[in-house]
Amino acid sequence: MPHPHPFRIDRQVTLAVIVTIAIQAGGGLLWAGRASARIDDLQRRVEGQSEMSERLARLEEQVSATRLTLERVERRLETGEL
């Protein structure tokens, strides 16, 4: 069984190929960093929207209660109780 040789770069791989691979790796890292920043921004926006949705739910309940009160007042006015 032949003994495996350690990793080595063939002489046909030029410096330009190595530089190109390094530049592409750097570009990939920059892209990943920007994507991470966009994700962080979106997470902050979602957190802010959850607070707004809670406030909206409370307002909807208040409007519903106000509508019921208004309907009771209108019924009393129609029947002459007030």
C-alpha positions, 0 to 999 in steps of 0.5 A: 500500500502506498504511503499518502503524501502530505498536502502540497501545491502543484507548481502549476498553481500560480500566484494569481490563482492563490490571490484570486482565491484569497480575494474571493474568500475576503469578498465572501467574508465581507458579504457575510458581515453585511448580511449579519448587519442586515439581520441584526437591523431586521431583528431590532425592527421586529422587536420594536413592532412587537411593542407596537402590536401590544399597544394596538391590541390594547387600543382595540380592546378599549375601542371595543369597550367604548363601542359597547358603552356607546350602544348602551347609552344609545339604547337608553336614549331611545327608550327614554331612560336617560 
